[in-house]
């Protein structure tokens, strides 16, 4: 069992981190010129609706990177085709969102409707990624760093944490779909607020519940 655990832990820290670093690195390189051009323009006002998709896209890159890096430490399972489909699908959605910020953020050229459609797709993909993590996590693959009771408790916390995160993304996706149907782009400010709340609440739950039990289990195992 320890050999299986060591094998999977090596897979998570090498393969996943390499893939995510590459994809998110490409995304941020594509986005930065839009940010610079938009916010250095003389006629740009921070309160314009075109500011919201820029901030949301930037936060998405941050969240995807942050959550996958956390997943490398707190999650384990044996890989399959899903581990190729989800990261690339999420990243492709990011690339499309950045592409729809046309002409380096010139207000008249932003394809808001196309951006909103892709944002909705991204949110549904994000929900799938969270639910997949909750379902696929395998407590037995932590046998090299914690005992079975601690691993079982960690698995329970993982399922609760990622299920809640997935529900959050589903609710945001439904709101984005509603916003798209009635095509009221000013509602993007609420999407920005919801996404920030998602980040803050997720981090609070992680620090207060997920991390302490994980650290305790690892510490007691090595003692």
KEDO-755156 format. One record per residue: z, x, y of N, C-alpha, C, CB in turn; residue in three letters. Coordinates in pm, whole numbers, padded with zeros to 5 digits, always signed. Each point is the difference from the previous one (the first is absolute). Glycine has a CB too. Layout:
BEGIN
ZXYZXYZXYZXYALA...
END
This chain:
BEGIN
+00000+00082-00121+00000-00082+00121+00000+00086+00125+00120-00179-00124UNK-00045+00290+00121+00003+00087+00116-00137+00061+00028+00240+00050-00048UNK-00317-00018-00059-00133+00056+00018-00092-00101+00067+00034+00147-00201UNK-00024-00275+00159-00080-00105+00063+00038-00015+00146-00021-00118-00220UNK+00151+00123+00248+00047-00013+00137-00050+00114+00087+00200-00119-00084UNK-00195+00241+00031-00047+00116+00075-00150-00010+00026+00182+00139-00102UNK-00257-00186+00001-00144-00014+00016-00034-00098+00111-00029+00054-00242UNK+00093-00170+00241-00030-00103+00100+00047+00043+00138+00018-00175-00177UNK+00098+00239+00186+00048+00045+00131-00095+00102+00061+00236-00042-00074UNK-00295+00125-00009-00098+00097+00049-00126-00071+00049+00091+00172-00160UNK-00132-00274+00087-00118-00079+00039+00022-00065+00136-00053-00043-00241UNK+00168-00017+00261+00025-00070+00125+00003+00095+00119+00129-00172-00127UNK-00068+00286+00111+00015+00092+00113-00127+00076+00033+00236+00022-00062UNK-00326-00009-00033-00122+00078+00026-00120-00089+00028+00089+00179-00146UNK-00127-00263+00049-00121-00081+00013+00012-00098+00115-00040+00023-00245UNK+00146-00102+00247+00014-00105+00100+00009+00057+00141+00113-00143-00170UNK-00032+00246+00187+00018+00058+00134-00132+00059+00051+00241+00050-00053UNK-00318+00012-00035-00128+00057+00039-00097-00108+00046+00037+00188-00161UNK-00045-00296+00083-00092-00110+00033+00038-00064+00134-00037-00042-00246UNK+00165+00009+00261+00045-00069+00120-00013+00089+00123+00157-00137-00139UNK-00122+00265+00125-00012+00092+00113-00145+00010+00046+00200+00129-00083UNK-00292-00123-00012-00142+00011+00034-00049-00126+00071-00034+00150-00199UNK+00061-00265+00141-00051-00126+00056+00061-00032+00136-00032-00083-00232UNK+00162+00103+00246+00064-00030+00128-00034+00105+00105+00186-00114-00122UNK-00210+00236+00078-00045+00104+00092-00136-00036+00060+00128+00171-00130UNK-00220-00219+00046-00131-00044+00048+00015-00116+00098-00105+00075-00216UNK+00193-00169+00183+00021-00118+00086+00052+00039+00138+00046-00136-00204UNK+00052+00225+00209+00057+00037+00130-00100+00081+00083+00230+00000-00102UNK-00312+00082+00035-00103+00076+00071-00103-00096+00061+00033+00196-00157UNK-00065-00303+00087-00093-00098+00053+00060-00080+00115-00105-00015-00226UNK+00234-00014+00218+00064-00088+00099+00033+00070+00131+00093-00128-00188UNK-00051+00253+00182+00048+00070+00120-00103-00001+00115+00137+00145-00149UNK-00266-00119+00125-00095-00007+00113-00004-00137+00068-00135+00173-00117UNK+00152-00281+00039+00004-00134+00058+00122-00015+00091-00119-00092-00202UNK+00233+00142+00156+00122-00008+00078-00012+00078+00131+00131-00026-00212UNK-00184+00147+00202-00014+00085+00119-00095-00065+00100+00045+00205-00139UNK-00160-00251+00090-00099-00060+00089+00053-00127+00065-00181+00097-00142UNK+00250-00179+00064+00049-00128+00051+00109+00019+00104-00058-00105-00218UNK+00156+00187+00187+00116+00011+00088-00021+00097+00117+00140-00053-00196UNK-00251+00126+00197-00032+00084+00116-00103-00065+00091+00052+00201-00138UNK-00097-00318+00100-00096-00073+00083+00068-00053+00125-00132-00062-00204UNK+00063+00067+00316+00058-00042+00128+00025-00150+00007-00117+00191+00107UNK+00038-00269-00179+00013-00145+00009+00079-00060-00116-00216-00003+00121UNK+00288+00086-00196+00081-00049-00113+00137-00044+00047-00124+00153-00155UNK+00165-00272+00111+00135-00050+00025+00069-00018-00134-00071-00116+00216UNK+00196+00159-00226+00074-00004-00127+00017-00142-00051+00119+00207+00068UNK-00124-00305+00023+00021-00140-00038-00127-00067-00051+00180-00011+00169UNK-00294+00079-00166-00123-00059-00049+00009-00023-00151-00129+00112+00185UNK+00064-00217-00231+00006-00035-00141-00061+00110-00087-00011-00244+00061UNK-00080+00323-00005-00063+00107-00077+00098+00111-00036-00215-00053+00114UNK+00330+00054-00048+00102+00100-00033+00065-00029-00135+00042+00034+00245UNK-00026-00161-00278+00070-00039-00123-00064+00056-00126+00069-00206+00116UNK-00202+00191-00137-00057+00055-00124+00012+00152-00010-00158-00190+00000UNK+00156+00259+00114+00017+00145-00003+00140+00037-00051-00163+00023+00191UNK+00264-00089-00137+00137+00028-00043+00021-00040-00146+00079-00032+00237UNK-00132-00083-00275+00016-00047-00139-00065+00098-00097+00003-00239+00080UNK-00124+00285-00047-00070+00095-00087+00079+00130-00014-00219-00100+00067UNK+00273+00148+00044+00081+00122-00004+00124-00019-00087-00082+00061+00229UNK+00149-00176-00215+00119-00028-00080-00035-00013-00148+00103-00114+00196UNK-00219+00059-00226-00042-00015-00139-00013+00137-00066-00121-00213+00058UNK+00060+00308+00011-00013+00136-00055+00138+00059-00027-00218+00032+00123UNK+00309-00050-00028+00137+00049-00017+00069-00064-00120+00012+00038+00246UNK-00022-00170-00257+00069-00071-00108-00056+00038-00136+00044-00190+00157UNK-00176+00197-00169-00061+00036-00129+00047+00139-00042-00201-00143+00051UNK+00197+00238+00039+00047+00135-00032+00147-00001-00038-00170+00095+00158UNK+00252-00158-00076+00145+00001-00020+00039-00065-00132+00030-00007+00247UNK-00089-00106-00279+00040-00072-00120-00050+00069-00127-00002-00212+00132UNK-00114+00274-00125-00046+00073-00118+00082+00126-00023-00230-00089+00038UNK+00271+00156+00069+00086+00117-00017+00134-00041-00059-00113+00114+00194UNK+00169-00227-00147+00123-00052-00059-00021-00035-00148+00071-00088+00225UNK-00186+00028-00254-00029-00039-00137-00006+00118-00094-00123-00192+00089UNK+00077+00307-00041-00004+00120-00083+00139+00037-00050-00200+00080+00128UNK+00301-00103-00044+00137+00034-00037+00069-00109-00081+00012+00139+00205UNK-00033-00265-00166+00078-00109-00056-00069-00079-00111+00107-00015+00219UNK-00238+00036-00240-00074-00078-00098-00059+00091-00108-00053-00170+00178UNK+00042+00115-00299-00067+00071-00110-00063-00099-00097+00162+00191+00023UNK-00284-00159-00066-00065-00073-00109-00117+00085-00049+00068-00227+00096UNK-00125+00189-00210-00117+00070-00050-00125-00053+00071+00112+00036-00225UNK-00201+00052+00270-00114-00042+00082-00107-00072-00079+00046+00191+00147UNK-00120-00276-00076-00120-00061-00054-00097-00025+00115+00130-00107-00192UNK-00231+00025+00170-00105-00021+00100+00055-00061+00129-00163-00028-00186UNK+00273-00045+00176+00061-00061+00119+00038+00107+00102+00086-00190-00141UNK-00046+00307+00091+00044+00108+00089-00116+00066+00073+00192+00038-00152UNK-00313-00071+00114-00117+00042+00077-00045-00112+00093-00070+00153-00187UNK+00073-00277+00135-00053-00113+00076+00082-00031+00125-00087-00091-00212UNK+00221+00083+00198+00083-00044+00113-00002+00098+00117+00145-00118-00163UNK-00116+00248+00142-00001+00091+00116-00135+00008+00070+00175+00131-00114UNK-00284-00131+00037-00132+00009+00063-00038-00131+00069-00067+00169-00173UNK+00103-00282+00113-00031-00129+00063+00075-00015+00132-00038-00101-00226UNK+00166+00138+00226+00080-00005+00123-00061+00092+00106+00207-00052-00134UNK-00245+00172+00095-00056+00097+00096-00136-00045+00052+00124+00182-00118UNK-00207-00240+00032-00130-00050+00045+00020-00110+00104-00102+00058-00224UNK+00201-00144+00202+00030-00103+00100+00040+00065+00133+00074-00158-00183UNK+00005+00265+00177+00036+00073+00122-00124+00053+00070+00220+00062-00103UNK-00312-00001+00026-00120+00058+00059-00085-00107+00069+00002+00178-00178UNK-00009-00297+00116-00075-00109+00062+00065-00044+00130-00077-00074-00226UNK+00210+00063+00227+00069-00038+00124-00027+00099+00111+00178-00110-00135UNK-00176+00238+00101-00028+00103+00101-00145-00009+00046+00175+00151-00102UNK-00267-00176+00010-00142-00010+00035-00026-00115+00096-00058+00098-00222UNK+00135-00206+00211-00022-00115+00087+00060+00020+00140+00000-00143-00203UNK+00072+00254+00223+00040+00038+00136-00115+00080+00059+00250+00004-00060UNK-00360-00074+00086-00127+00066+00029+00000+00072+00134-00113-00173-00137UNK+00023+00270+00147-00022+00075+00124+00128+00054+00061-00198-00142+00040UNK+00282+00197-00127+00123+00066+00041+00088-00088+00089-00121+00215-00017UNK+00132-00342-00021+00098-00086+00064-00045-00066+00129+00164+00143-00102UNK-00295-00142+00133-00044-00073+00117+00019-00149-00024-00167+00182+00058UNK+00238-00248+00031+00041-00139-00022-00116-00091-00036+00185+00038+00159UNK-00296-00024-00088-00112-00090-00021-00067+00020-00136-00034-00001+00245UNK+00061+00113-00309-00068+00031-00126+00087-00019-00122-00137+00160+00125UNK+00265-00191-00107+00088-00020-00116-00040-00126-00075+00188+00117+00120UNK-00213-00103-00248-00034-00115-00083+00131-00061-00052-00226+00102-00067UNK+00289-00184+00151+00133-00052-00030-00001-00089-00125+00054+00011+00243UNK-00155-00094-00255-00003-00094-00113-00012+00076-00132-00105-00175+00147UNK+00017+00274-00151-00016+00081-00122+00128+00078-00028-00248+00018+00042UNK+00311+00034+00063+00126+00074-00019+00107-00091-00058-00059+00152+00191UNK+00068-00274-00140+00102-00095-00048-00025-00037-00146+00025-00089+00234UNK-00151+00074-00271-00032-00030-00141+00047+00114-00090-00198-00138+00072UNK+00168+00260-00032+00038+00115-00082+00151+00017-00003-00217+00110+00056UNK+00283-00137+00054+00146+00006+00005+00062-00098-00098-00012+00070+00241UNK-00045-00190-00249+00049-00100-00095-00017+00050-00144-00059-00183+00162UNK-00056+00242-00192-00024+00056-00133+00100+00111-00029-00244-00057+00018UNK+00269+00144+00079+00096+00109-00019+00138-00054-00035-00129+00140+00161UNK+00173-00245-00094+00133-00055-00025+00011-00054-00143+00021-00057+00244UNK-00125-00010-00291+00003-00049-00138-00001+00117-00099-00120-00211+00072UNK+00043+00315-00042+00000+00119-00086+00136+00067+00001-00244+00032+00045UNK+00308-00027+00072+00134+00057+00009+00100-00076-00084-00054+00079+00228UNK+00043-00211-00228+00089-00082-00083-00020+00032-00147-00004-00181+00173UNK-00121+00195-00215-00029+00034-00140+00062+00135-00035-00215-00132+00011UNK+00204+00228+00080+00057+00133-00026+00151-00007-00017-00186+00103+00131UNK+00253-00180-00047+00145-00014-00011+00039-00068-00131+00017-00012+00250UNK-00084-00097-00283+00034-00072-00124-00029+00086-00123-00049-00218+00114UNK-00059+00297-00108-00032+00089-00112+00110+00102-00020-00244-00031+00045UNK+00298+00085+00066+00109+00097-00011+00124-00064-00061-00091+00122+00199UNK+00120-00245-00159+00118-00069-00053-00011-00026-00149+00032-00107+00222UNK-00152+00075-00269-00020-00036-00140-00012+00123-00089-00112-00210+00075UNK+00044+00313-00026-00038+00111-00086+00108+00108-00011-00234-00046+00062UNK+00330+00046+00026+00105+00103-00004+00068+00002-00137+00036-00027+00248UNK-00024+00147-00306+00056+00017-00135+00128+00082+00007-00232-00013-00102UNK+00346-00054+00079+00130+00067+00012+00018+00111-00102+00093-00212+00087UNK-00157+00200-00203+00020+00101-00106-00055+00137+00040-00010-00183-00170UNK-00079+00185+00267-00061+00127+00041+00086+00077+00100-00222-00104-00039UNK+00345+00056+00063+00097+00073+00082+00107+00066-00086-00043-00161+00186UNK+00019+00169-00318+00102+00052-00090+00031+00148+00023-00075-00169-00165UNK-00011+00238+00238+00026+00142+00026+00085+00023+00124-00217+00051-00110UNK+00245-00158+00189+00080+00019+00121+00117-00097+00013-00204+00085+00107UNK+00210-00190-00193+00114-00092+00007+00020-00068-00134-00041-00038+00246UNK+00163-00014-00269+00028-00067-00127-00062-00140-00002+00214+00130-00023UNK-00211-00193-00094-00070-00127-00019+00056-00112+00087-00049+00071-00231UNK+00182-00074+00251+00059-00104+00084-00044+00013+00145+00197-00008-00154UNK-00196+00130+00205-00043+00025+00138-00149-00030+00016+00178+00175+00025UNK-00257-00139-00126-00143-00027+00005-00028-00150+00000-00043+00217-00118UNK+00122-00292+00039-00017-00146-00004+00036-00063+00135+00051+00003-00246UNK+00055+00046+00309+00039-00049+00131-00107+00034+00104+00242+00025-00063UNK-00295+00096+00053-00105+00040+00092-00125-00087-00017+00089+00235-00005UNK-00122-00268-00119-00114-00087-00026+00022-00137+00062-00046+00125-00214UNK+00166-00178+00204+00032-00130+00059-00017+00004+00151+00161-00046-00187UNK-00114+00153+00249-00014+00015+00145-00146+00017+00041+00227+00102+00008UNK-00303-00028-00090-00142+00020+00027-00073-00133-00001+00011+00229-00102UNK+00015-00310+00001-00070-00129-00011+00034-00090+00118+00003+00021-00249UNK+00124-00024+00288+00042-00082+00113-00065+00048+00129+00217-00046-00115UNK-00215+00178+00135-00051+00058+00125-00151-00023+00014+00182+00174-00009UNK-00259-00141-00094-00145-00009+00011-00050-00144-00009-00014+00226-00100UNK+00089-00313+00033-00037-00141+00000+00017-00060+00139+00067-00018-00241UNK+00043+00051+00306+00022-00048+00137-00107+00054+00094+00246-00014-00044UNK-00281+00141+00028-00104+00060+00084-00134-00070-00024+00121+00221-00004UNK-00151-00253-00123-00124-00069-00031-00004-00140+00060-00014+00131-00210UNK+00127-00201+00205+00006-00134+00061-00020+00009+00151+00156-00076-00182UNK-00097+00179+00243-00020+00022+00144-00148+00016+00033+00227+00108+00014UNK-00297-00030-00095-00143+00022+00024-00082-00128-00022+00030+00240-00068UNK+00008-00317-00033-00069-00127-00025+00014-00093+00120+00040+00026-00247UNK+00081-00038+00299+00024-00087+00116-00079+00048+00122+00230-00054-00088UNK-00234+00186+00108-00079+00054+00110-00149-00026-00021+00175+00177+00037UNK-00220-00167-00162-00141-00025-00031-00036-00146+00026+00006+00183-00172UNK+00084-00275+00138-00026-00142+00024-00004-00029+00150+00112-00057-00217UNK-00025+00123+00292-00004-00017+00145-00131+00055+00056+00251+00016+00010UNK-00294+00100-00059-00126+00060+00045-00118-00090-00037+00099+00230-00024UNK-00093-00294-00093-00106-00091-00041-00005-00122+00092+00025+00077-00238UNK+00093-00129+00271+00008-00111+00095-00057+00041+00136+00203-00089-00120UNK-00165+00206+00166-00049+00053+00127-00152+00015-00003+00219+00121+00033UNK-00271-00081-00148-00144+00018-00015-00073-00134+00000+00042+00211-00130UNK+00016-00309+00064-00064-00132-00009-00012-00066+00138+00092-00026-00232UNK+00015+00032+00309-00004-00060+00133-00055+00097+00104+00194-00144-00063UNK-00210+00268+00023-00053+00110+00083+00068+00005+00138-00218-00021-00121UNK+00347+00047+00115+00078+00023+00121+00049+00145-00004+00071-00246+00016UNK-00149+00335+00042+00029+00142-00013+00130+00040+00069-00244+00041-00012UNK+00291-00120+00108+00125+00035+00068+00119-00004-00096-00094-00091+00212UNK+00078+00021-00325+00107-00004-00100+00020+00136-00068-00051-00242-00037UNK-00041+00334+00060+00018+00135-00055+00129+00065+00050-00250+00022-00014UNK+00296-00060+00131+00128+00053+00048+00112-00037-00095-00082-00014+00238UNK+00076-00108-00294+00100-00041-00098-00017+00078-00130+00006-00229+00103UNK-00131+00256-00142-00022+00083-00119+00058+00139+00018-00208-00130-00050UNK+00192+00185+00170+00059+00131+00030+00151-00006-00012-00191+00054+00152UNK+00251-00159-00097+00145-00017-00009+00045-00014-00145+00001-00108+00226UNK-00072+00025-00304+00036-00021-00141-00010+00131-00079-00081-00237+00016UNK-00021+00317+00015-00017+00125-00073+00111+00098+00034-00249-00037-00003UNK+00288+00041+00130+00112+00087+00039+00128-00045-00069-00109+00043+00223UNK+00133-00175-00227+00118-00052-00070-00003+00035-00148+00013-00187+00166UNK-00132+00181-00226-00015+00038-00140+00043+00144-00022-00190-00163-00024UNK+00149+00253+00113+00036+00141-00010+00151+00018+00013-00225+00066+00093UNK+00282-00128+00011+00142+00017+00030+00087-00056-00112-00051-00011+00245UNK+00022-00112-00287+00082-00063-00105-00014+00074-00132-00026-00222+00115UNK-00095+00264-00149-00021+00076-00124+00082+00128+00000-00231-00096-00018UNK+00232+00163+00133+00073+00127+00008+00151-00023-00008-00186+00096+00139UNK+00234-00203-00078+00143-00032-00007+00041-00029-00144-00007-00092+00234UNK-00073+00010-00304+00031-00032-00140-00006+00125-00087-00092-00231+00034UNK-00004+00317-00004-00014+00124-00077+00124+00088+00018-00250-00011+00025UNK+00293+00029+00098+00112+00089+00029+00133-00058-00049-00125+00085+00200UNK+00142-00216-00190+00128-00062-00033+00018-00029-00148-00002-00098+00225UNK-00109+00069-00296+00015-00046-00138-00072+00089-00102+00020-00228+00090UNK-00145+00261-00064-00079+00073-00100+00042+00146-00010-00189-00154+00043UNK+00198+00222+00068+00029+00143+00000+00140+00035-00052-00155+00018+00191UNK+00262-00089-00149+00135+00039-00046+00017-00005-00151+00086-00084+00214UNK-00136-00022-00279+00017-00010-00145-00083+00104-00073+00044-00244+00025UNK-00161+00276+00030-00085+00103-00059+00068+00136+00008-00206-00132+00061UNK+00254+00167+00057+00067+00129+00020+00125+00010-00086-00089+00010+00234UNK+00165-00120-00243+00121-00001-00081-00033+00023-00148+00107-00157+00165UNK-00212+00090-00214-00040+00016-00140-00042+00142-00032-00070-00237-00002UNK-00007+00298+00091-00044+00137-00021+00118+00097+00006-00223-00058+00099UNK+00313+00037-00003+00116+00090+00015+00091-00006-00121-00013-00030+00247UNK+00043-00092-00294+00089-00014-00116-00063+00058-00125+00097-00205+00102UNK-00227+00195-00116-00067+00054-00118+00014+00153-00006-00164-00192+00005UNK+00147+00258+00108+00006+00146+00004+00143+00054-00002-00215-00003+00125UNK+00311-00083-00090+00141+00043-00008+00045+00003-00146+00046-00097+00229UNK
END
